[in-house]
Amino acid sequence: MPEHFCSACGQEHTTGKSPEVRIAEINAQRDVEIARMEYRGDQEAAVLEAETAVTVTELETTADVAVAEETEPPPAPAEDPADNQAIVVEGPPAEPEHDAPPPPEAEHENHVPQKKQGFF
């Protein structure tokens, strides 16, 4: 340990750290602070870069949508009757109900003539 002569009391005192050690500590503190400032700067630059990338992507997609809207044919107006047509799906013909009387033509087909009595 280096010794220091005290002019106040006239004795030599031990200072505890050599000047080289003190200089190294000061330089280390300086380097740590510089590293912290660079880290903060890098973080801010990364955030700014990410925000810029998001903004660029938003502008590109907006431009793509605008170009697509200009190149597509305009949609048909909603009042167009062709848009309001119902879709008709045809199925097999419905079977006649058993309780209903047969149609008149069916009576003639199944009709059996009866014998007439009395005149012959």
Rosetta blueprint (number, residue, H / E / L):
1 M L
2 P L
3 E E
4 H E
5 F E
6 C L
7 S L
8 A L
9 C L
10 G L
11 Q L
12 E E
13 H E
14 T E
15 T L
16 G L
17 K L
18 S L
19 P H
20 E H
21 V H
22 R H
23 I H
24 A H
25 E H
26 I H
27 N H
28 A H
29 Q H
30 R H
31 D H
32 V H
33 E H
34 I H
35 A H
36 R H
37 M H
38 E H
39 Y H
40 R H
41 G H
42 D H
43 Q H
44 E H
45 A H
46 A H
47 V H
48 L H
49 E H
50 A H
51 E H
52 T H
53 A H
54 V H
55 T H
56 V H
57 T H
58 E H
59 L H
60 E H
61 T H
62 T H
63 A H
64 D H
65 V H
66 A H
67 V H
68 A H
69 E H
70 E H
71 T H
72 E L
73 P L
74 P L
75 P L
76 A L
77 P L
78 A L
79 E L
80 D L
81 P H
82 A H
83 D H
84 N H
85 Q L
86 A L
87 I L
88 V L
89 V L
90 E L
91 G L
92 P L
93 P L
94 A L
95 E L
96 P L
97 E L
98 H L
99 D L
100 A L
101 P L
102 P L
103 P L
104 P H
105 E H
106 A H
107 E H
108 H H
109 E H
110 N L
111 H L
112 V L
113 P L
114 Q L
115 K L
116 K L
117 Q L
118 G L
119 F L
120 F L
